[in-house]
Amino acid sequence: MSVSDGVKRVLVTGATGFIGSHCLNPLLQRDYEVHAVSTKSTVKEDSSVVWHQADLLDGLSGARLIEKVRPTHFLHLAWYVVPGKLISSDLNFDWVRSSMELLRVFQQQGGWRVVMPGSSYEYDWSYGYCHETRTPTAPNTVYGACKHALDMMVQAFCRTHGLSHAWPRVFFLYGPNEHPDRLVSSVIRSVLQGREARCSHGRQIRDYLHVQDVADAIVSVLDSGIEGPVNVGSGEAVTLRDMILTIGRTLEREDLLKLGAIPSRSNDAPMVVADVERLLNEVKWQPRFSMEEGLKHTIEWWRHTLAQNS
């Protein structure tokens, strides 16, 4: 089959990951033929998704997969994202190389629209408020630099070869399936288990979005005709302290919250918030979860998960 068949066939990498796992149903709801990639042999109950196994850092493995699937759309979410390590890992450079190799084969096999999510780490955080064109891109981490370098290369490649592409810059997120050591998950787990949740002062201002809203926004970007960078965030400034206190209040255990118990990073930016005008006005997307609703949903997911594992 080809684009002329009218079939929207999407290849999703990172499909078992935090964001990717939440993208599959929205893609099916938009009538995509969904092909999902995992590095491990994965058997999923949902037969609506076609699962494939591949090591995407192995150029030959990725190329064979794309040649087999011949996708019209490419949603490339796979990356190295281990908390505490992703910021400076050399694997970031490997993913830049691999991503360009996959894009080249995608183009050669007749694909025409690609979406590769970037990151708020691409921006100069000293500006606080991040706009796609008005805020300088001046990453100061290996992760941010590699994401931004890939954005520049993807833009050039797509212009040269006539591909449609968008680059959603994802800000901060939380929700079901999140790594247990990340902020929201670690606080929820500690409180549910009756342990102290040790945090920094919490005065940092951030832009947090529930992972299902992040996934829905990325799928909406893929399904639109928008080109270039698009911020994916709530557009709302919230202190980490407010989020942490909301968790404690919801679980009626504010006594377990220990704000200021651990130091914040010396170079921690005081404010990082997304301008989401493009996402709201051009993509016509709206979030489903408020912060309170999203945190309640996440708490219930962790309550169920911890009960199953106990």
JOHU-V457604 format. One record per residue. N is the residue number from 1. RES is the residue in one small letter. PHI is phi in degrees with one decimal (NA if undefined). PSI is psi as a letter, one per 20 degrees, with the letter a starting at -180 (none if undefined). OMEGA is omega in whole degrees, -180 to 180 (none if undefined). Layout:
n->N res->RES phi->PHI psi->PSI omega->OMEGA
n->N res->RES phi->PHI psi->PSI omega->OMEGA
This chain:
n->1 res->m phi->NA psi->q omega->179
n->2 res->s phi->-140.1 psi->a omega->179
n->3 res->v phi->-56.8 psi->h omega->-177
n->4 res->s phi->-65.8 psi->i omega->178
n->5 res->d phi->-73.5 psi->i omega->-179
n->6 res->g phi->79.5 psi->j omega->180
n->7 res->v phi->-90.2 psi->p omega->174
n->8 res->k phi->-93.7 psi->o omega->-176
n->9 res->r phi->-109.3 psi->o omega->-175
n->10 res->v phi->-111.9 psi->p omega->172
n->11 res->l phi->-102.1 psi->p omega->-178
n->12 res->v phi->-111.0 psi->o omega->173
n->13 res->t phi->-92.0 psi->q omega->-176
n->14 res->g phi->65.3 psi->k omega->-170
n->15 res->a phi->-72.5 psi->i omega->176
n->16 res->t phi->-99.4 psi->j omega->-177
n->17 res->g phi->-79.9 psi->a omega->-176
n->18 res->f phi->-57.6 psi->g omega->179
n->19 res->i phi->-82.4 psi->g omega->-174
n->20 res->g phi->-57.5 psi->h omega->-179
n->21 res->s phi->-63.9 psi->h omega->179
n->22 res->h phi->-91.6 psi->i omega->-180
n->23 res->c phi->-89.0 psi->h omega->-169
n->24 res->l phi->-65.4 psi->g omega->179
n->25 res->n phi->-63.0 psi->g omega->177
n->26 res->p phi->-58.3 psi->h omega->178
n->27 res->l phi->-67.6 psi->g omega->178
n->28 res->l phi->-62.6 psi->h omega->180
n->29 res->q phi->-65.4 psi->h omega->178
n->30 res->r phi->-96.8 psi->j omega->173
n->31 res->d phi->66.3 psi->k omega->172
n->32 res->y phi->-85.3 psi->q omega->165
n->33 res->e phi->-84.4 psi->o omega->-168
n->34 res->v phi->-100.6 psi->p omega->173
n->35 res->h phi->-113.7 psi->p omega->-174
n->36 res->a phi->-115.0 psi->q omega->-176
n->37 res->v phi->-112.9 psi->p omega->172
n->38 res->s phi->-132.8 psi->q omega->177
n->39 res->t phi->-74.3 psi->h omega->-179
n->40 res->k phi->-107.5 psi->r omega->176
n->41 res->s phi->-69.5 psi->o omega->-172
n->42 res->t phi->-119.7 psi->p omega->175
n->43 res->v phi->-111.0 psi->o omega->-178
n->44 res->k phi->-111.6 psi->q omega->-179
n->45 res->e phi->-69.3 psi->h omega->-176
n->46 res->d phi->-75.9 psi->o omega->-178
n->47 res->s phi->-75.3 psi->i omega->179
n->48 res->s phi->-71.2 psi->h omega->179
n->49 res->v phi->-102.2 psi->p omega->176
n->50 res->v phi->-92.3 psi->o omega->-176
n->51 res->w phi->-97.7 psi->q omega->179
n->52 res->h phi->-132.1 psi->q omega->176
n->53 res->q phi->-111.8 psi->p omega->179
n->54 res->a phi->-161.4 psi->q omega->171
n->55 res->d phi->-97.1 psi->o omega->-172
n->56 res->l phi->-73.0 psi->i omega->174
n->57 res->l phi->-80.9 psi->i omega->173
n->58 res->d phi->-97.7 psi->o omega->-174
n->59 res->g phi->-54.1 psi->h omega->-178
n->60 res->l phi->-67.9 psi->g omega->180
n->61 res->s phi->-62.8 psi->g omega->179
n->62 res->g phi->-65.7 psi->g omega->-180
n->63 res->a phi->-62.7 psi->g omega->179
n->64 res->r phi->-61.4 psi->h omega->180
n->65 res->l phi->-63.8 psi->g omega->-179
n->66 res->i phi->-65.3 psi->h omega->178
n->67 res->e phi->-63.1 psi->h omega->179
n->68 res->k phi->-74.1 psi->g omega->-174
n->69 res->v phi->-80.1 psi->h omega->-176
n->70 res->r phi->50.7 psi->l omega->-177
n->71 res->p phi->-71.8 psi->q omega->172
n->72 res->t phi->-86.1 psi->h omega->-178
n->73 res->h phi->-124.5 psi->q omega->-178
n->74 res->f phi->-131.0 psi->o omega->177
n->75 res->l phi->-107.9 psi->o omega->-171
n->76 res->h phi->-102.1 psi->n omega->-177
n->77 res->l phi->-105.1 psi->i omega->-175
n->78 res->a phi->-65.3 psi->p omega->178
n->79 res->w phi->-168.5 psi->r omega->176
n->80 res->y phi->-88.8 psi->o omega->-172
n->81 res->v phi->-134.0 psi->k omega->179
n->82 res->v phi->-71.0 psi->p omega->-179
n->83 res->p phi->-54.7 psi->p omega->178
n->84 res->g phi->84.3 psi->i omega->-178
n->85 res->k phi->-119.6 psi->h omega->-173
n->86 res->l phi->-61.8 psi->h omega->-174
n->87 res->i phi->-60.5 psi->h omega->-173
n->88 res->s phi->-123.2 psi->j omega->-175
n->89 res->s phi->-68.7 psi->q omega->174
n->90 res->d phi->-66.5 psi->i omega->179
n->91 res->l phi->-63.2 psi->h omega->175
n->92 res->n phi->-56.4 psi->g omega->-180
n->93 res->f phi->-67.3 psi->h omega->177
n->94 res->d phi->-62.7 psi->h omega->-179
n->95 res->w phi->-72.8 psi->h omega->174
n->96 res->v phi->-62.1 psi->g omega->180
n->97 res->r phi->-59.9 psi->g omega->-178
n->98 res->s phi->-61.3 psi->g omega->-178
n->99 res->s phi->-62.8 psi->g omega->178
n->100 res->m phi->-68.9 psi->h omega->177
n->101 res->e phi->-64.3 psi->g omega->179
n->102 res->l phi->-64.9 psi->g omega->179
n->103 res->l phi->-62.3 psi->g omega->-180
n->104 res->r phi->-61.8 psi->g omega->179
n->105 res->v phi->-67.8 psi->h omega->177
n->106 res->f phi->-56.0 psi->g omega->179
n->107 res->q phi->-65.1 psi->g omega->-179
n->108 res->q phi->-64.8 psi->h omega->-179
n->109 res->q phi->-92.5 psi->j omega->173
n->110 res->g phi->92.7 psi->j omega->177
n->111 res->g phi->-66.7 psi->q omega->-176
n->112 res->w phi->-135.8 psi->i omega->177
n->113 res->r phi->-134.3 psi->p omega->-179
n->114 res->v phi->-126.0 psi->p omega->174
n->115 res->v phi->-128.5 psi->p omega->176
n->116 res->m phi->-122.7 psi->o omega->-180
n->117 res->p phi->-64.3 psi->p omega->173
n->118 res->g phi->-100.7 psi->b omega->-172
n->119 res->s phi->-152.7 psi->q omega->173
n->120 res->s phi->-63.0 psi->i omega->179
n->121 res->y phi->-66.3 psi->i omega->177
n->122 res->e phi->-74.9 psi->h omega->-175
n->123 res->y phi->-81.9 psi->r omega->169
n->124 res->d phi->-80.4 psi->o omega->-174
n->125 res->w phi->-68.8 psi->i omega->179
n->126 res->s phi->-66.2 psi->i omega->179
n->127 res->y phi->-80.5 psi->h omega->176
n->128 res->g phi->79.0 psi->g omega->-178
n->129 res->y phi->-101.0 psi->p omega->-169
n->130 res->c phi->-106.3 psi->o omega->178
n->131 res->h phi->-116.9 psi->q omega->-173
n->132 res->e phi->-57.9 psi->h omega->-177
n->133 res->t phi->-114.0 psi->h omega->-175
n->134 res->r phi->-90.7 psi->h omega->180
n->135 res->t phi->-92.3 psi->p omega->-180
n->136 res->p phi->-61.5 psi->q omega->171
n->137 res->t phi->-94.7 psi->o omega->-178
n->138 res->a phi->-143.2 psi->m omega->-177
n->139 res->p phi->-63.3 psi->q omega->179
n->140 res->n phi->-118.8 psi->k omega->174
n->141 res->t phi->-129.6 psi->q omega->177
n->142 res->v phi->-60.6 psi->g omega->180
n->143 res->y phi->-59.5 psi->g omega->-180
n->144 res->g phi->-62.6 psi->g omega->-180
n->145 res->a phi->-64.6 psi->g omega->-180
n->146 res->c phi->-69.2 psi->g omega->177
n->147 res->k phi->-62.0 psi->g omega->-178
n->148 res->h phi->-69.0 psi->h omega->177
n->149 res->a phi->-61.7 psi->g omega->178
n->150 res->l phi->-64.7 psi->h omega->177
n->151 res->d phi->-56.6 psi->g omega->-180
n->152 res->m phi->-62.4 psi->g omega->-179
n->153 res->m phi->-69.5 psi->h omega->179
n->154 res->v phi->-65.2 psi->g omega->177
n->155 res->q phi->-57.6 psi->g omega->-178
n->156 res->a phi->-64.0 psi->g omega->-179
n->157 res->f phi->-63.7 psi->g omega->-178
n->158 res->c phi->-67.2 psi->h omega->175
n->159 res->r phi->-62.6 psi->g omega->-177
n->160 res->t phi->-64.5 psi->h omega->-173
n->161 res->h phi->-107.1 psi->j omega->175
n->162 res->g phi->70.5 psi->k omega->177
n->163 res->l phi->-91.0 psi->q omega->172
n->164 res->s phi->-86.6 psi->p omega->-179
n->165 res->h phi->-150.7 psi->q omega->173
n->166 res->a phi->-138.9 psi->q omega->-174
n->167 res->w phi->-130.5 psi->n omega->179
n->168 res->p phi->-70.6 psi->p omega->177
n->169 res->r phi->-92.8 psi->o omega->-175
n->170 res->v phi->-83.6 psi->p omega->179
n->171 res->f phi->-93.9 psi->c omega->-173
n->172 res->f phi->-99.6 psi->q omega->-175
n->173 res->l phi->-145.2 psi->r omega->-179
n->174 res->y phi->-156.3 psi->r omega->175
n->175 res->g phi->138.7 psi->a omega->-180
n->176 res->p phi->-56.1 psi->q omega->177
n->177 res->n phi->81.9 psi->j omega->180
n->178 res->e phi->-69.7 psi->q omega->176
n->179 res->h phi->-56.4 psi->p omega->-174
n->180 res->p phi->-63.4 psi->i omega->-178
n->181 res->d phi->-91.1 psi->i omega->179
n->182 res->r phi->-77.2 psi->r omega->-166
n->183 res->l phi->-51.1 psi->f omega->-174
n->184 res->v phi->-61.0 psi->g omega->-179
n->185 res->s phi->-63.5 psi->g omega->-178
n->186 res->s phi->-66.6 psi->h omega->178
n->187 res->v phi->-66.7 psi->g omega->-180
n->188 res->i phi->-61.0 psi->g omega->-178
n->189 res->r phi->-61.9 psi->g omega->-179
n->190 res->s phi->-60.4 psi->g omega->-177
n->191 res->v phi->-66.8 psi->g omega->179
n->192 res->l phi->-61.8 psi->h omega->-180
n->193 res->q phi->-91.7 psi->j omega->177
n->194 res->g phi->73.9 psi->k omega->-180
n->195 res->r phi->-105.8 psi->q omega->176
n->196 res->e phi->-65.2 psi->p omega->174
n->197 res->a phi->-101.1 psi->o omega->-176
n->198 res->r phi->-86.9 psi->p omega->-175
n->199 res->c phi->-132.4 psi->r omega->172
n->200 res->s phi->-77.9 psi->a omega->-177
n->201 res->h phi->-62.7 psi->h omega->175
n->202 res->g phi->80.3 psi->j omega->-180
n->203 res->r phi->-82.9 psi->i omega->179
n->204 res->q phi->-62.7 psi->p omega->180
n->205 res->i phi->-100.0 psi->p omega->-176
n->206 res->r phi->-135.8 psi->r omega->179
n->207 res->d phi->-121.2 psi->o omega->-176
n->208 res->y phi->-107.2 psi->q omega->-180
n->209 res->l phi->-139.8 psi->p omega->177
n->210 res->h phi->-60.7 psi->q omega->-173
n->211 res->v phi->-59.4 psi->h omega->179
n->212 res->q phi->-67.7 psi->h omega->175
n->213 res->d phi->-67.0 psi->h omega->177
n->214 res->v phi->-60.2 psi->g omega->-179
n->215 res->a phi->-63.2 psi->g omega->179
n->216 res->d phi->-61.3 psi->h omega->179
n->217 res->a phi->-65.6 psi->g omega->-180
n->218 res->i phi->-64.4 psi->g omega->178
n->219 res->v phi->-65.0 psi->h omega->177
n->220 res->s phi->-63.4 psi->h omega->177
n->221 res->v phi->-63.5 psi->g omega->179
n->222 res->l phi->-58.4 psi->g omega->-175
n->223 res->d phi->-81.4 psi->i omega->179
n->224 res->s phi->-97.5 psi->a omega->176
n->225 res->g phi->-103.8 psi->j omega->-176
n->226 res->i phi->-65.0 psi->q omega->-177
n->227 res->e phi->-119.6 psi->q omega->173
n->228 res->g phi->81.4 psi->a omega->-176
n->229 res->p phi->-67.5 psi->p omega->177
n->230 res->v phi->-139.5 psi->o omega->178
n->231 res->n phi->-67.5 psi->p omega->175
n->232 res->v phi->-117.8 psi->o omega->-180
n->233 res->g phi->-161.1 psi->a omega->178
n->234 res->s phi->-88.2 psi->h omega->-174
n->235 res->g phi->78.3 psi->j omega->-177
n->236 res->e phi->-113.6 psi->p omega->179
n->237 res->a phi->-87.2 psi->p omega->178
n->238 res->v phi->-139.4 psi->p omega->177
n->239 res->t phi->-79.6 psi->q omega->176
n->240 res->l phi->-60.3 psi->h omega->178
n->241 res->r phi->-58.4 psi->g omega->-180
n->242 res->d phi->-63.3 psi->h omega->179
n->243 res->m phi->-65.0 psi->g omega->-179
n->244 res->i phi->-64.1 psi->g omega->179
n->245 res->l phi->-65.2 psi->h omega->177
n->246 res->t phi->-63.4 psi->g omega->177
n->247 res->i phi->-62.7 psi->g omega->-180
n->248 res->g phi->-60.9 psi->g omega->-180
n->249 res->r phi->-65.8 psi->g omega->-179
n->250 res->t phi->-62.8 psi->h omega->-179
n->251 res->l phi->-91.9 psi->i omega->179
n->252 res->e phi->56.7 psi->l omega->178
n->253 res->r phi->-139.6 psi->l omega->179
n->254 res->e phi->-62.9 psi->i omega->-180
n->255 res->d phi->-66.4 psi->h omega->-179
n->256 res->l phi->-86.8 psi->i omega->-179
n->257 res->l phi->-83.1 psi->p omega->-178
n->258 res->k phi->-118.2 psi->m omega->178
n->259 res->l phi->-70.6 psi->p omega->-179
n->260 res->g phi->84.6 psi->j omega->-178
n->261 res->a phi->-74.9 psi->h omega->178
n->262 res->i phi->-127.0 psi->q omega->-178
n->263 res->p phi->-73.5 psi->q omega->172
n->264 res->s phi->-83.6 psi->r omega->179
n->265 res->r phi->-66.3 psi->q omega->-177
n->266 res->s phi->-63.0 psi->h omega->-179
n->267 res->n phi->-103.9 psi->k omega->-178
n->268 res->d phi->-67.6 psi->p omega->180
n->269 res->a phi->-70.0 psi->p omega->-179
n->270 res->p phi->-68.0 psi->h omega->-177
n->271 res->m phi->-147.3 psi->p omega->173
n->272 res->v phi->-140.8 psi->o omega->-177
n->273 res->v phi->-134.5 psi->q omega->-177
n->274 res->a phi->-90.2 psi->p omega->164
n->275 res->d phi->-84.7 psi->o omega->-174
n->276 res->v phi->-112.1 psi->k omega->-179
n->277 res->e phi->-59.6 psi->g omega->-180
n->278 res->r phi->-61.9 psi->g omega->-178
n->279 res->l phi->-63.8 psi->g omega->-177
n->280 res->l phi->-75.8 psi->g omega->-172
n->281 res->n phi->-91.6 psi->h omega->-178
n->282 res->e phi->-93.9 psi->h omega->178
n->283 res->v phi->-85.7 psi->h omega->-179
n->284 res->k phi->63.2 psi->l omega->-179
n->285 res->w phi->-107.2 psi->q omega->176
n->286 res->q phi->-134.5 psi->q omega->178
n->287 res->p phi->-69.5 psi->q omega->180
n->288 res->r phi->-97.7 psi->h omega->-174
n->289 res->f phi->-105.4 psi->p omega->163
n->290 res->s phi->-77.4 psi->r omega->179
n->291 res->m phi->-59.7 psi->g omega->-178
n->292 res->e phi->-63.2 psi->g omega->-179
n->293 res->e phi->-66.4 psi->g omega->-180
n->294 res->g phi->-64.5 psi->g omega->179
n->295 res->l phi->-68.7 psi->h omega->177
n->296 res->k phi->-61.8 psi->g omega->180
n->297 res->h phi->-61.5 psi->g omega->-180
n->298 res->t phi->-68.5 psi->g omega->177
n->299 res->i phi->-59.3 psi->g omega->-179
n->300 res->e phi->-65.4 psi->h omega->178
n->301 res->w phi->-64.3 psi->g omega->180
n->302 res->w phi->-67.8 psi->h omega->178
n->303 res->r phi->-60.4 psi->g omega->179
n->304 res->h phi->-66.1 psi->g omega->-178
n->305 res->t phi->-64.6 psi->g omega->180
n->306 res->l phi->-66.7 psi->h omega->178
n->307 res->a phi->-65.7 psi->h omega->179
n->308 res->q phi->-66.4 psi->h omega->-175
n->309 res->n phi->-90.0 psi->i omega->-177
n->310 res->s phi->-84.8 psi->none omega->none
